[in-house]
Amino acid sequence: MFFKTWRALRQRGVMGINQRNGDYVLRYNRRHLYPLVDDKLLTKERALGAGIRVPDLYAVVDSEHDISRLPKKLADRTDFVIKPAQGAGGDGILVITDRFEGLYRTTSGRLLTEDDIGHHLSGILSGIYSLGGHRDRALVEYRVTPDKVFSAISFEGVPDIRIIVLCGYPVMAMLRLPTRQSQGKANLHQGAIGVGVDLATGITLNGTWHNRVIQRHPDTANPVAGVQLPDWHEFMRLAASCYELTGLGYLGVDLVLDKDRGPMMLELNARPGLSIQVANDAGLAKRCARVERHIDQLNATGRNESVEERLQYCQQKFATGELSMGSVPVSS
């Protein structure tokens, strides 16, 4: 049964974790470039230099002394986000939405004192949320307010869009929607929903929740398919541009849609997960192989494509519904 399932996955172009690691992450991502994506501050600085829109940075906290000075720096800010520079999976992120009588209100309505904020920042500095447990820094930045297009299909928090890019070619996209179970975080492992997105149009497809295909959001009961994401071409352009930004050939680009500022790049991932295949009912290996053949043909003629040409190629070639995976499970 195991070998039958494995063979069926391979025939349908589904990428497994070993193939992802061996054929794409190790092959296309040079190790010395990892800090550019593993450290959110480095990512932000590089993006600003390249003209890629990112949330404004209010402050960087890298010492206990910085913690004591932060309230003064944020005196005129009613809302902001605190996150570990080297965090992963949304851990350690604290979202402040408002102030009340000298206290800070979180997305869940909980009220925190300045001492509570300081304690959280101390934890970030100690490395409890960082990759490998190394000493870390905290970023304090602009709080994204989701576009109203998400109001019917998301529960609190900020939805984001993950686009997987191979050598500058976007090959698959997924909208990640927070749920009550994920506590407002757009993290699939914590219970968020992944919704496939048609690369050509930016229209949402069916969703996946705990590796099960679903049609409706569990909290709002509204259909997740058929939603047109605004400014889709700009999302695709930002994602494709992150190849030149980092030099990493296999990349997960996470973007958000702010109601006032439009699409912005949030962070990058050199080891993007695989559940995006379930959300799109399509195999990553099949699409990546097609892009690799295309690049080989270009190399044979000595020609490179611009960002716009790369987008046009992917939007033409990767049509919705090109591959049906049925109910075969895929590891995230």
C-alpha positions as CSV (number, residue, x, y, z in Angstrom):
1,M,0.0,0.0,0.0
2,F,2.8,2.4,0.9
3,F,4.7,1.8,-2.4
4,K,1.4,2.1,-4.4
5,T,0.7,5.5,-2.7
6,W,4.3,6.7,-3.3
7,R,4.2,5.7,-6.9
8,A,0.9,7.5,-7.4
9,L,2.3,10.7,-5.9
10,R,5.4,10.5,-8.1
11,Q,3.3,10.0,-11.2
12,R,1.2,13.1,-10.4
13,G,4.3,15.3,-9.9
14,V,3.9,15.7,-6.1
15,M,7.0,16.8,-4.3
16,G,8.0,15.0,-1.0
17,I,10.2,16.4,1.7
18,N,13.3,14.4,0.6
19,Q,12.9,15.6,-2.9
20,R,12.4,19.2,-1.7
21,N,15.6,19.0,0.4
22,G,17.8,17.2,-2.0
23,D,16.7,18.4,-5.4
24,Y,15.8,22.0,-4.6
25,V,16.8,23.4,-1.2
26,L,20.4,21.9,-1.3
27,R,20.8,22.4,-5.0
28,Y,19.6,26.0,-5.4
29,N,20.1,27.6,-2.0
30,R,23.7,28.2,-1.1
31,R,24.2,27.9,2.7
32,H,26.0,31.2,3.2
33,L,22.9,33.1,1.9
34,Y,20.6,31.6,4.5
35,P,21.1,34.5,7.0
36,L,19.4,36.8,4.5
37,V,16.1,35.0,5.0
38,D,16.6,33.5,8.5
39,D,17.1,37.0,10.0
40,K,14.1,39.2,9.4
41,L,16.1,42.4,10.0
42,L,18.6,41.5,7.3
43,T,15.7,40.6,5.0
44,K,14.0,44.0,5.7
45,E,17.2,46.0,5.1
46,R,17.9,44.2,1.9
47,A,14.3,44.7,0.7
48,L,14.3,48.4,1.4
49,G,17.5,48.8,-0.5
50,A,15.9,47.1,-3.5
51,G,12.7,49.1,-3.4
52,I,10.5,46.2,-2.2
53,R,7.7,47.3,0.0
54,V,7.9,46.0,3.6
55,P,6.2,47.1,6.9
56,D,7.8,50.2,8.5
57,L,10.4,49.5,11.1
58,Y,9.9,51.5,14.3
59,A,12.7,50.2,16.5
60,V,15.2,47.4,17.0
61,V,15.7,46.0,20.5
62,D,19.0,44.1,21.0
63,S,19.8,44.8,24.6
64,E,18.1,45.2,28.0
65,H,18.9,48.9,27.8
66,D,16.9,49.2,24.6
67,I,13.9,47.7,26.4
68,S,13.9,50.5,28.9
69,R,14.0,53.1,26.1
70,L,11.3,51.6,24.0
71,P,8.2,53.2,25.6
72,K,9.6,56.6,24.8
73,K,10.2,55.6,21.1
74,L,6.6,54.3,20.9
75,A,4.9,57.1,22.7
76,D,3.1,58.2,19.6
77,R,2.2,54.7,18.4
78,T,-1.2,53.2,19.4
79,D,-0.5,49.9,17.6
80,F,2.5,47.9,16.5
81,V,4.0,44.4,16.2
82,I,6.9,42.9,18.1
83,K,8.6,39.9,16.6
84,P,11.9,38.0,17.0
85,A,14.3,38.6,14.2
86,Q,15.2,35.0,13.9
87,G,11.8,33.5,14.9
88,A,9.9,30.8,12.9
89,G,6.3,29.7,12.6
90,G,4.9,32.8,14.1
91,D,6.3,32.1,17.6
92,G,7.1,35.1,19.7
93,I,5.1,37.5,17.7
94,L,3.1,40.0,19.8
95,V,0.5,42.2,18.1
96,I,-0.6,45.4,19.9
97,T,-3.8,46.8,18.5
98,D,-4.6,49.7,20.9
99,R,-3.9,51.4,24.2
100,F,-6.1,51.7,27.2
101,E,-5.3,53.7,30.4
102,G,-1.6,53.2,30.0
103,L,-2.0,49.5,29.1
104,Y,-1.4,47.7,25.8
105,R,-4.3,45.8,24.2
106,T,-3.5,42.6,22.1
107,T,-5.5,41.2,19.3
108,S,-7.3,38.8,21.7
109,G,-8.3,41.8,23.9
110,R,-5.8,41.0,26.7
111,L,-4.3,44.1,28.4
112,L,-0.5,44.2,29.1
113,T,1.6,46.5,31.2
114,E,5.0,47.9,30.2
115,D,6.5,45.3,32.4
116,D,4.7,42.6,30.5
117,I,6.0,44.0,27.2
118,G,9.5,44.1,28.7
119,H,9.3,40.5,29.9
120,H,8.3,39.4,26.4
121,L,11.2,41.3,24.9
122,S,13.7,39.8,27.3
123,G,12.5,36.4,26.3
124,I,13.1,37.2,22.6
125,L,16.6,38.5,23.4
126,S,17.4,35.3,25.3
127,G,16.7,33.3,22.1
128,I,13.7,31.3,23.3
129,Y,11.9,31.9,19.9
130,S,15.0,31.9,17.6
131,L,16.2,29.2,15.3
132,G,18.7,27.1,17.2
133,G,18.1,29.0,20.5
134,H,20.7,31.6,19.7
135,R,20.6,35.1,21.3
136,D,18.2,37.3,19.2
137,R,17.0,40.8,18.5
138,A,13.4,42.1,18.5
139,L,11.8,44.1,15.7
140,V,9.1,46.6,16.4
141,E,7.2,47.5,13.3
142,Y,4.0,48.7,11.5
143,R,0.9,46.6,12.2
144,V,-0.7,45.5,9.0
145,T,-4.4,46.0,8.8
146,P,-5.9,43.4,6.4
147,D,-7.8,44.5,3.3
148,K,-11.6,44.2,3.6
149,V,-11.6,41.4,1.0
150,F,-10.6,39.0,3.8
151,S,-13.3,40.0,6.2
152,A,-15.7,37.2,5.3
153,I,-13.1,34.4,5.1
154,S,-10.7,35.0,8.0
155,F,-10.8,35.0,11.8
156,E,-8.9,37.9,13.4
157,G,-5.2,38.2,12.7
158,V,-3.6,38.9,9.3
159,P,-3.9,36.6,6.3
160,D,-0.8,36.2,4.2
161,I,0.0,34.9,0.8
162,R,2.8,32.3,0.3
163,I,4.3,32.1,-3.2
164,I,7.0,29.5,-4.0
165,V,9.6,30.8,-6.5
166,L,12.1,28.8,-8.4
167,C,15.0,30.8,-9.9
168,G,12.7,33.8,-10.1
169,Y,9.7,31.9,-11.6
170,P,6.6,31.8,-9.3
171,V,5.4,28.2,-9.4
172,M,2.6,28.0,-6.9
173,A,0.7,30.3,-4.5
174,M,-1.4,29.8,-1.4
175,L,-3.5,32.2,0.8
176,R,-3.2,31.4,4.5
177,L,-6.2,32.3,6.6
178,P,-6.2,32.5,10.4
179,T,-8.8,30.6,12.4
180,R,-10.0,30.6,15.9
181,Q,-7.9,27.4,16.4
182,S,-4.8,29.1,15.2
183,Q,-5.5,32.0,17.5
184,G,-5.4,34.5,14.7
185,K,-2.1,33.4,13.2
186,A,-1.7,32.4,9.6
187,N,0.3,29.3,10.4
188,L,-1.0,25.9,9.0
189,H,0.6,23.9,11.8
190,Q,-1.4,25.9,14.4
191,G,-4.7,25.4,12.6
192,A,-4.8,28.1,9.9
193,I,-6.3,27.3,6.5
194,G,-4.3,27.1,3.3
195,V,-6.3,28.2,0.2
196,G,-4.9,27.6,-3.3
197,V,-4.6,30.6,-5.7
198,D,-4.7,30.6,-9.5
199,L,-1.4,32.1,-10.6
200,A,-2.9,33.6,-13.7
201,T,-5.8,35.4,-12.1
202,G,-5.3,35.6,-8.4
203,I,-8.7,34.0,-7.7
204,T,-8.8,31.6,-4.8
205,L,-9.5,27.9,-5.1
206,N,-10.5,25.3,-2.5
207,G,-8.8,25.1,0.9
208,T,-6.9,22.7,3.1
209,W,-7.2,22.4,6.8
210,H,-5.1,19.8,8.6
211,N,-4.5,18.2,5.2
212,R,-8.2,17.9,4.5
213,V,-9.8,19.6,1.5
214,I,-12.5,22.1,2.6
215,Q,-14.7,24.5,0.8
216,R,-15.7,26.8,3.8
217,H,-14.0,28.6,6.6
218,P,-14.7,26.8,9.9
219,D,-15.4,30.0,11.8
220,T,-17.2,32.2,9.3
221,A,-18.8,29.3,7.3
222,N,-18.2,31.3,4.1
223,P,-16.8,29.8,0.9
224,V,-13.1,30.3,0.6
225,A,-13.0,29.7,-3.2
226,G,-13.8,32.3,-5.9
227,V,-12.3,35.4,-4.1
228,Q,-10.4,37.8,-6.3
229,L,-7.2,38.9,-4.6
230,P,-6.6,42.6,-5.4
231,D,-3.3,43.7,-7.0
232,W,-2.4,40.2,-7.9
233,H,0.1,41.1,-10.5
234,E,2.0,43.2,-7.9
235,F,2.0,40.2,-5.6
236,M,3.6,38.1,-8.3
237,R,6.1,40.8,-9.2
238,L,7.2,41.2,-5.6
239,A,7.6,37.4,-5.2
240,A,9.6,37.0,-8.4
241,S,11.9,40.0,-7.5
242,C,13.0,38.2,-4.3
243,Y,15.2,35.9,-6.4
244,E,17.4,38.8,-7.3
245,L,17.1,40.1,-3.8
246,T,18.6,37.1,-2.1
247,G,20.2,34.9,-4.7
248,L,18.3,31.9,-3.3
249,G,16.9,29.7,-6.1
250,Y,14.2,27.9,-4.1
251,L,12.2,30.3,-2.0
252,G,8.9,30.8,-0.2
253,V,7.9,34.4,-0.3
254,D,5.3,35.6,2.3
255,L,3.3,38.7,1.5
256,V,0.4,40.6,3.0
257,L,-2.3,43.0,1.7
258,D,-2.7,46.1,3.8
259,K,-5.9,48.0,3.4
260,D,-4.1,51.3,2.9
261,R,-0.6,50.3,1.6
262,G,-1.4,47.4,-0.6
263,P,0.9,44.4,-1.1
264,M,4.0,44.2,1.0
265,M,6.6,41.5,1.5
266,L,6.6,40.2,5.1
267,E,9.4,37.5,5.2
268,L,11.2,34.8,3.2
269,N,11.7,31.1,3.8
270,A,14.5,29.0,2.3
271,R,12.7,25.7,3.2
272,P,9.0,26.3,2.4
273,G,6.6,23.6,3.3
274,L,4.7,21.3,1.0
275,S,1.0,21.6,2.0
276,I,0.6,24.2,-0.7
277,Q,0.2,21.3,-3.1
278,V,-2.9,20.1,-1.3
279,A,-4.4,23.6,-1.4
280,N,-3.8,23.8,-5.1
281,D,-4.6,20.2,-5.9
282,A,-1.3,20.2,-8.0
283,G,2.2,18.9,-7.7
284,L,5.2,21.2,-7.1
285,A,7.7,18.7,-8.7
286,K,5.8,18.8,-12.0
287,R,5.8,22.6,-12.1
288,C,9.4,22.9,-11.0
289,A,10.6,20.4,-13.6
290,R,8.8,22.4,-16.3
291,V,10.5,25.6,-15.2
292,E,13.9,23.9,-15.1
293,R,13.4,22.7,-18.7
294,H,12.4,26.2,-19.7
295,I,15.6,27.6,-18.1
296,D,17.7,25.0,-19.8
297,Q,16.3,26.1,-23.2
298,L,17.0,29.7,-22.4
299,N,20.6,28.9,-21.3
300,A,21.2,27.1,-24.6
301,T,20.4,30.3,-26.4
302,G,22.2,32.6,-23.9
303,R,19.1,34.5,-23.1
304,N,17.7,35.6,-19.7
305,E,14.1,36.6,-19.1
306,S,13.0,39.7,-17.2
307,V,10.7,39.6,-14.2
308,E,7.7,40.4,-16.4
309,E,8.6,37.7,-18.9
310,R,9.0,35.2,-16.1
311,L,5.6,36.1,-14.7
312,Q,4.0,35.8,-18.2
313,Y,5.5,32.3,-18.6
314,C,4.2,31.0,-15.3
315,Q,0.8,32.5,-15.6
316,Q,0.4,30.9,-19.1
317,K,1.7,27.5,-18.2
318,F,0.3,26.7,-14.8
319,A,-3.5,26.6,-15.3
320,T,-5.9,25.8,-12.5
321,G,-6.8,22.1,-12.3
322,E,-3.9,20.8,-14.3
323,L,-3.4,18.0,-11.8
324,S,-5.8,16.2,-9.5
325,M,-4.2,14.6,-6.4
326,G,-7.5,13.3,-5.0
327,S,-7.3,12.4,-1.3
328,V,-3.6,11.5,-1.3
329,P,-2.0,13.1,1.8
330,V,1.1,15.3,1.5
331,S,3.4,16.1,4.4
332,S,3.5,19.8,5.3
